[in-house]
Structures are given as C-alpha cells and as structure tokens.
Amino acid sequence: MVYLRSTLFASASTLYAIGHAATITTTNLQTVNGIGASGAWWVNDIAKFPSSVQQNISNLLLSQTSGLGLTDYRYNLGGGGVGVNTQDRVAQTPYKSDGNYDWTADAAGTFFLKEAARQGVPQITLFVNSAPSTFTSNGKTCGGTLITSRIPAYAQYLTDVVSHWKSQGVTITHVSPMNEPDNTFGDCGQEGMQVTVSQRAQVLTTISQSFRNAGLSTKVIGDETSQEGQFVSEAPNWLNTNVGSSIAAVCHHQYAFVDGPTQLTMANQARSLSGGDEVWATEICCTRVKTALNSDPLSSVSYGSEYDPTILGGLRMANLIYQSLGNAQENHWDWWTALSNQIGNCNPSSNANCLNVAQSSAGWNDGLIYYDPNFASTGFHGLGVTKRFSVLKHFTKAAPIGAVVRSVTTSSSESKWRILAFDFPKGKPFAIIAMNMQTAGSSITLTPASGLTLSSPKSAVRTSANEDYASIGAPALSGGSITISNAPALSIYTLFF
C-alpha cells in the first residue's frame, strides 16, 4: 500500500546553527495522564477498506511498541444520527429503548474500540456528542437540549454500555457524557446536544454515582467546553468541590487558541473550583495561520481551512502541547481525530504525493493520517502519514502515563526553542524533548540546576523535514551539560536517559 511522509522544508537544515541554553531544574510539576486522539467519524469509511489496511491503521495508532502508541483512545459513542445531514458524521448507537440494546450496532467504531483494548492502550475514553434522540428536547441528535428528567435514564444507559464492554474484555477507563455542551449544533452538520450550565453538575454527579452503584471503576470527566473564555465564565456556575470529588478531571477544548499564560489562568481556575482535580485538554485541531502558510511555527493561529501535513504543521501542534503541559501544567492532551479525509484539492489516486503538499485555503488540519474521500470510486486505499503523527510520537514515548513534568527555565532570548523534561519514575530524568522552532539550524545546551546531575542520554530520536522519529546518535555529556549541536531547522528531538 502507499505510505507517504511529508518532506517540505528539507533544505532549511543546512543554515547556520545559532547557540542557545536552557536549565533543567529540580522542581517537579504535574503528572502526565494520557495523550490521545479520537476515532470519530473516520471509522465508518475505514470499515470499507481492505482488512489489511484496517489492521495497519490499528498498528500505526495503537501499537505500544511499533506504532504511535497513543495512551488514550477516544471512542465516540454515537446517538444514531437522527436529523444529522452529513452522513460522514453519523455515529451509530446500540440504544433501541431504555434497557434495550443492539450490541452489534456501530461495528465500524467498535472494531477500533476493541483494537485499542487488544493493543494495550492504557486509557480508553468513551465520549458522547449527543445522547440518543429520546433523551433530547427535539427528538434529534443535533439541535436539541438534554432533557433534565431523563438524566437518570441517561446515566443508566451509559452504565449499561460500560458494563457491556467490560463483559467483553474492554475496560473503558473514562466517560465524557457531553462534548462542547455550550453548543446545540443546530445546523445538524454533526451530532451534538446542549447541556445547560444548570444541568452539568447533575449530569456528572449522577453518572458518577451510577458507575459506583454498578461496581465500575470507570471515571467521569467533563465538561469539554469549546473555548477557554466560555469555561472561565461558565465554570463557577457548575463546578465546585462536590462535583470535583465525583469526577476524575476537568476537561476543556482549546478552540480559542489562547496563549500559554491565559491557558494557565483557566487551568488554575479549574483546579481551584474543583478542589484540585486534574485538568485535561481533550480536543483541538484545524489550525489556520493568520498569514497563509507563514513559515514560523510559533505564529498565531485561528480556526479555519488549511491543509499542512509538513513539519511546520507538526511543530504548530507541538506548540499547543507545550502550552498545555508546559505553560498551563495540565495533565492530559488530545488531538481531535486520528484520521481525516479532508485533503482539499488533492487527488491521490492520480498523484499520491499531493498528500504531502500544503494547501493554504483548502482541506483541514484535523487528522494525523489522511485518506482519499473518493476511495469508493478511485480504489485508492493509501494513507498519507503527516508530520503531526511523527511529532506526536515524541510525546507519547517521552511522557507515558505517570511521567512527571520537570520545570525547565529558559530566558526570553531562547524563545525559539521549546523544552520539556519528564521524570519517570519520579526523581530520575527520563526524557527531554527539545524543539527547534526556527527556520535556521541551531544548537542548545541543556544545563542542570544546582542540586541536579544529568547523565549521558542512552538514546535519541529526531523528527525533521526529512526524518520521522529517526534514531540518531545521542549527544554526549560534557562538563555536566548536554549540547544538541546543529539541530536542523524546524526539528524536534527526544533524549532518553
């Protein structure tokens, strides 16, 4: 099968390398609790692909040894698509009526749910865009509001689903019962339901209690508000220590694309209101550069149409992860969807290499891997594997569940480097991620703070314009410090100790 990688900006690595420095401190911060992506929508198309391709996708995304090794797989429990006018975004549901289910429904989605369990993905999150139509005010799975009197039945429905999958050997570790509850999704382009601010606490606590009553270890998370600003204004009206004690994490999406300090303010509010819960960033995608295809990965971004499978797009995603784990001290980070067919003007059946080529005003930056939306007529079943895929692997491998973020200090003059350090187990340097965000080659020296001793890295990997999580020679310890010399332009390193 065709298996493509992005290769733009290859010539930039030959530019002059400028030196920089960062200090690895002795201060441990938050514990990392998962890095993931969702199975929303693409599973319906992939179910029509050859079984060998389906298995290859499972291995690419979910294998903990040879693949990306996602540590959280987000399974979309569908509502049945009642009223949804975009068939690509319809998710089937096992629900027939209260207490009556068809467990053969959604074979496309449950195939990858079962694969996540088989591959040993440590977290599986079930998330809901809309409850089935009998639970909503308009009898549809879009444009309506959750019916308050149906919340206990909704909790029982989710309990039954989790219990069923437990009986099948699939442990769903977390459930998110609402997704962007601030939005009714009234255009019905996808499933979605409003859950009003006054309903959210009841939804979360009722489901949590239902799980406990059923003897389930599954934890509830919420509320997956769309943007930081909405969370800041709405959270005081639903989030408190009682809710905090009922859920495992306070969750939000990043679609305002705020800066790191603003995201930290929001995360601190979530921790304060909840009584110290973890904070998870559970969805982001679809970055568009305000100046079309600007070559700076640190440029401001907004939500919009653009297709950039290159290292530039990969490092823009990495900067969002840095803001979440490094600036906001959040515990978990998810990209929106693992696969997408939103390839703009690319026709890979006639020119497969177009999957590697950026487009400034067509397609969407919403996937890690892309496929042909016209596969049924073209017969093209190849996959375009983006640099986002390779870049994300640096984080899944450097920051497994249980890793502790170690504080790193850099001066303002080092703003073109992004450094994250992780201890695993606590107290021992496990991995350092270093990102050269410049369009020129550069060097950086990693120096330990007083009281810390660095050892020589045992191994190192790099992703750049022409490398994908490639093993390279590890830099040597010299004078107590480690220097990454002549890092290619637009590149990311992971050093393992």
Residue pairs with C-beta under 8 A, 6 or more apart in sequence:
1 52
1 53
1 56
1 381
1 382
1 383
2 348
2 352
2 380
2 382
2 383
3 382
3 383
3 385
4 352
4 353
4 355
4 356
4 382
4 383
4 384
4 385
5 356
5 385
5 387
5 390
5 468
6 309
6 310
6 311
6 313
6 314
6 356
6 386
6 387
7 310
7 356
7 465
7 466
8 310
8 311
8 312
8 356
8 357
8 358
8 465
9 295
9 310
9 311
9 312
9 439
9 465
9 489
9 490
10 465
10 466
12 439
12 440
12 441
12 465
12 488
12 489
12 490
13 441
13 464
13 465
13 466
13 488
13 489
13 491
14 441
15 439
15 440
15 441
15 489
16 440
16 441
17 440
17 441
17 442
17 443
17 485
17 486
17 487
18 438
18 440
18 441
18 442
18 443
19 442
19 443
19 444
19 445
20 410
20 413
20 414
20 416
20 417
20 442
20 443
20 444
20 445
21 410
21 411
21 414
21 444
21 445
21 446
21 447
22 408
22 409
22 410
22 414
22 417
22 419
22 434
22 444
22 445
22 446
22 447
23 408
23 409
23 410
23 446
23 447
23 448
23 449
24 406
24 408
24 421
24 429
24 432
24 446
24 447
24 448
24 449
24 452
24 454
25 406
25 407
25 408
25 409
25 449
25 452
26 449
26 450
26 451
26 452
27 406
27 407
28 404
28 405
28 406
28 407
28 423
28 426
28 427
29 329
29 404
29 405
29 406
29 407
30 278
30 325
30 329
30 330
30 331
30 404
30 405
31 331
31 402
31 403
31 404
31 405
32 325
32 331
32 332
32 399
32 400
32 401
32 402
32 403
32 404
32 405
32 422
33 123
33 249
33 278
33 280
33 331
33 332
33 401
33 402
34 71
34 72
34 122
34 123
34 280
34 331
34 332
34 333
34 334
34 401
35 70
35 71
35 72
35 321
35 332
35 333
35 334
35 392
35 395
35 396
35 399
36 70
36 71
36 72
36 73
36 74
36 123
36 125
36 332
36 333
36 334
36 335
37 61
37 70
37 73
37 74
37 334
37 335
37 336
37 337
37 338
37 368
37 392
38 73
38 74
38 75
38 76
38 127
38 283
38 334
38 335
38 336
38 337
38 338
39 73
39 74
39 75
39 76
39 109
39 112
39 113
39 337
39 338
40 74
40 76
40 91
40 129
40 336
40 337
41 76
41 88
41 89
41 91
41 337
42 337
42 338
42 339
42 340
42 341
42 367
42 371
43 108
43 109
43 111
43 112
44 88
44 90
44 91
44 108
44 109
45 88
45 341
45 371
45 373
45 375
46 53
46 54
46 57
46 108
46 339
46 371
47 54
47 107
47 108
47 111
48 375
48 376
49 371
49 375
49 381
50 381
53 381
53 383
54 111
56 383
57 112
57 339
57 369
57 383
58 112
58 115
58 119
59 66
59 67
59 119
60 67
60 68
60 369
60 383
60 385
60 389
61 67
61 68
61 70
61 73
61 338
61 368
61 369
62 68
62 69
62 70
62 73
62 112
62 115
62 116
62 119
62 121
63 69
63 119
64 119
64 120
64 121
67 119
68 368
68 389
68 392
68 393
68 396
69 393
69 396
69 397
70 116
70 121
70 338
70 396
71 121
71 122
71 123
71 396
71 400
71 401
72 121
72 122
72 123
72 124
72 125
72 332
72 334
73 112
73 113
73 116
73 121
73 123
73 124
73 125
74 125
74 126
74 127
74 282
74 334
75 109
75 110
75 112
75 113
75 116
75 124
75 125
75 126
75 127
75 172
76 91
76 109
76 127
76 128
76 129
77 91
77 93
77 126
77 127
77 128
77 158
77 161
78 90
78 91
78 92
78 93
78 106
78 109
78 129
78 141
78 191
79 91
79 93
79 95
79 128
79 129
79 130
79 131
79 132
79 133
79 141
79 191
79 193
80 90
80 91
80 92
80 93
80 95
80 132
80 133
80 141
81 87
81 89
81 90
81 91
81 92
81 141
81 191
82 132
82 133
82 139
82 140
82 141
82 142
83 133
83 138
83 140
83 141
83 142
83 143
83 188
84 90
84 140
84 141
84 142
84 188
84 189
84 190
84 191
85 188
85 189
86 188
86 189
86 190
88 341
89 189
89 190
89 191
90 191
91 106
91 109
91 129
91 191
92 105
92 106
92 108
92 109
93 105
93 106
93 132
94 101
94 102
94 103
94 105
94 106
94 161
94 164
95 101
95 132
95 134
95 157
96 102
97 134
98 134
98 153
98 156
98 157
99 156
99 160
101 160
101 161
101 164
103 164
113 124
113 165
113 170
114 168
114 170
116 124
116 170
117 124
117 169
117 170
117 171
122 173
122 401
123 173
123 174
123 401
124 170
124 171
124 172
124 173
124 174
125 172
125 173
125 174
125 175
125 176
125 221
125 282
126 158
126 161
126 162
126 172
126 174
126 175
126 176
127 175
127 176
127 179
127 224
127 282
128 158
128 175
128 176
128 177
128 178
128 179
129 141
129 179
129 185
129 190
129 191
129 192
129 193
130 136
130 141
130 142
130 144
130 185
130 191
130 192
130 193
131 141
131 146
131 150
131 154
131 157
131 193
132 141
132 157
133 139
133 140
133 141
134 150
135 146
135 147
135 150
135 153
135 154
135 157
135 193
136 144
136 145
136 146
136 147
136 193
137 144
137 145
137 146
137 147
138 144
138 145
140 188
141 191
141 192
141 193
142 184
142 185
142 186
142 187
142 188
142 189
142 190
142 191
142 192
142 193
143 184
143 185
143 186
143 187
143 188
143 192
144 184
144 193
144 194
145 184
145 193
145 194
145 195
145 196
146 154
146 178
146 193
146 194
146 195
146 196
146 199
146 203
148 199
148 202
151 199
151 202
151 203
151 206
152 206
152 210
154 177
154 203
154 207
155 203
155 206
155 207
155 209
155 210
156 210
158 175
158 177
158 207
158 210
159 207
159 210
159 211
159 213
159 214
159 216
161 172
162 172
162 175
162 211
162 214
162 216
162 218
163 214
163 216
165 171
165 172
166 172
166 216
171 217
171 218
172 218
173 217
173 218
173 219
174 218
174 219
174 220
174 221
174 248
174 249
175 207
175 211
175 218
175 219
175 220
175 221
176 220
176 221
176 222
176 224
176 251
176 282
177 203
177 204
177 207
177 220
177 222
178 193
178 195
178 200
178 203
178 222
178 223
178 224
179 192
179 224
179 283
180 192
180 224
180 225
180 226
180 253
181 193
181 194
181 195
181 196
181 200
181 223
181 224
181 225
182 194
182 225
182 226
182 230
182 234
183 192
183 194
183 226
184 192
184 193
184 194
185 191
185 192
185 193
195 203
195 223
197 234
197 237
197 238
198 237
198 238
200 222
200 223
200 238
201 238
201 239
201 240
201 242
201 243
203 222
204 220
204 222
204 223
204 243
204 246
204 247
205 242
205 243
205 246
207 220
208 219
208 220
208 246
208 247
209 246
211 218
211 219
211 220
219 247
219 248
219 249
220 246
220 247
220 248
221 247
221 248
221 249
221 250
221 251
221 280
221 282
222 247
222 250
222 251
223 238
223 239
223 250
223 251
223 252
224 251
224 252
224 253
224 282
224 283
225 231
225 234
225 235
225 252
225 253
226 253
226 255
227 252
227 253
227 254
227 255
227 256
228 252
228 254
228 256
228 258
228 262
228 263
228 266
229 256
229 258
231 252
231 266
231 269
231 270
232 265
232 266
232 269
235 250
235 269
235 270
235 273
236 273
239 250
239 270
239 273
239 274
240 273
240 274
241 273
241 274
241 275
243 274
244 250
244 273
244 274
244 275
244 276
244 277
245 275
247 274
247 277
248 277
248 278
249 277
249 278
249 279
249 280
249 331
249 332
250 270
250 271
250 273
250 274
250 277
250 278
250 279
250 280
251 279
251 280
251 281
251 282
252 266
252 270
252 279
252 280
252 281
252 282
253 281
253 282
253 283
253 284
254 263
254 281
254 283
254 284
254 320
254 324
255 283
255 284
255 303
257 287
257 300
257 301
257 302
257 303
258 266
259 323
259 327
260 322
260 323
260 326
260 327
260 328
261 327
263 323
263 324
263 327
263 328
263 330
264 327
264 328
264 329
266 328
267 279
267 328
267 329
267 330
270 277
270 279
271 277
271 279
278 330
278 331
278 332
279 328
279 329
279 330
279 331
279 332
280 330
280 331
280 332
280 333
280 334
281 324
281 328
281 330
281 332
281 333
281 334
282 332
282 334
283 334
283 335
283 336
284 320
284 334
284 335
284 336
285 335
285 336
285 337
285 364
285 365
285 366
286 303
286 304
286 305
286 336
286 364
286 365
286 366
287 301
287 302
287 303
287 306
287 313
287 316
287 317
287 320
287 365
288 301
288 302
288 303
288 304
288 305
288 306
288 365
289 299
289 300
289 301
289 306
289 316
290 299
290 300
290 301
290 302
291 299
292 306
292 360
292 361
293 306
293 308
293 312
293 358
293 360
295 312
295 439
296 437
296 439
297 312
297 315
297 316
297 318
297 319
297 437
297 490
298 319
298 415
298 416
298 437
299 316
301 316
305 344
305 361
305 362
305 363
305 364
306 358
306 359
306 360
306 361
306 362
306 363
306 364
306 365
307 342
307 343
307 344
307 346
307 358
307 359
307 362
307 363
307 364
307 365
308 316
308 358
308 359
308 365
309 355
309 356
309 357
309 358
309 370
309 384
309 386
309 387
309 388
310 356
310 358
310 386
310 387
310 465
311 387
311 391
311 463
311 464
311 465
311 490
311 491
312 358
312 387
312 490
313 358
313 365
313 386
313 387
313 388
314 386
314 387
314 388
314 390
314 391
314 463
314 492
315 387
315 391
315 435
315 437
315 490
315 492
316 365
317 335
317 388
317 391
317 392
318 391
318 394
318 395
318 418
318 435
318 492
319 418
319 435
319 437
320 333
321 333
321 392
321 395
322 418
322 420
322 435
324 330
324 333
325 333
325 399
325 405
325 420
326 405
326 408
326 418
326 420
329 405
333 395
335 368
335 388
335 392
336 366
337 366
337 367
338 367
338 368
338 369
339 367
339 368
339 369
339 370
339 371
340 364
340 366
340 367
340 369
340 370
340 371
341 370
341 371
341 372
341 373
342 363
342 364
342 366
342 367
342 370
342 373
343 354
343 355
343 363
343 370
343 372
343 373
343 384
344 359
344 362
344 363
344 364
345 354
345 359
345 362
345 363
346 354
346 355
346 357
346 359
346 363
347 354
347 372
347 374
347 378
348 354
348 355
348 372
348 378
348 380
348 382
348 384
349 372
349 374
349 378
349 379
349 380
352 380
352 382
352 384
355 370
355 382
355 384
356 384
365 388
367 386
367 388
368 385
368 386
368 388
368 389
368 392
369 383
369 384
369 385
369 386
369 389
370 383
370 384
370 386
371 381
371 382
371 383
371 384
372 378
372 380
372 381
372 382
374 380
375 381
385 468
387 463
387 468
390 463
390 468
390 469
391 463
391 492
393 463
393 469
394 433
394 461
394 463
394 469
394 492
394 493
394 494
395 433
397 431
397 461
397 494
398 420
398 422
398 430
398 431
398 432
398 433
398 494
398 496
399 405
399 420
399 422
399 424
399 431
400 424
402 424
402 425
403 422
403 423
403 424
403 430
403 431
404 422
404 423
404 424
404 426
405 420
405 421
405 422
405 423
406 421
406 422
406 423
406 429
407 421
408 419
408 420
408 421
409 449
410 417
410 419
414 444
416 436
416 437
416 438
416 442
417 434
417 435
417 436
417 437
417 442
417 444
418 433
418 434
418 435
418 437
419 432
419 433
419 434
419 435
419 444
419 446
420 432
420 433
421 429
421 431
421 432
421 433
422 430
422 431
422 432
422 433
423 429
423 430
424 430
424 431
428 497
429 454
429 455
429 497
430 496
430 497
431 494
431 495
431 496
431 497
432 446
432 457
432 493
432 494
432 495
432 497
433 492
433 493
433 494
434 444
434 446
434 484
434 487
434 492
434 493
434 494
434 495
435 491
435 492
435 493
436 442
436 444
436 487
436 488
436 489
436 490
436 491
436 492
436 493
437 490
438 489
438 490
439 489
439 490
440 489
441 486
441 487
441 488
441 489
442 486
442 487
442 489
443 483
443 484
443 485
443 486
443 487
444 483
444 484
444 487
445 481
445 482
445 483
445 484
446 454
446 481
446 482
446 483
446 484
447 480
447 481
448 454
448 480
448 481
453 480
454 477
454 480
454 481
454 482
454 497
455 477
455 497
456 474
456 476
456 477
456 482
456 497
457 474
457 475
457 477
457 482
457 495
457 496
457 497
458 474
458 496
458 497
459 471
459 474
459 495
459 496
460 471
460 472
460 473
460 474
460 475
460 493
460 494
460 495
460 496
461 469
461 470
461 471
461 472
461 493
461 494
461 496
462 469
462 470
462 472
462 488
462 491
462 492
462 493
462 494
463 469
463 470
463 491
463 492
464 488
464 489
464 490
464 491
464 492
465 488
465 489
465 490
465 491
467 491
472 493
474 495
475 482
475 483
475 484
475 485
475 495
476 482
482 495
484 493
484 495
487 493
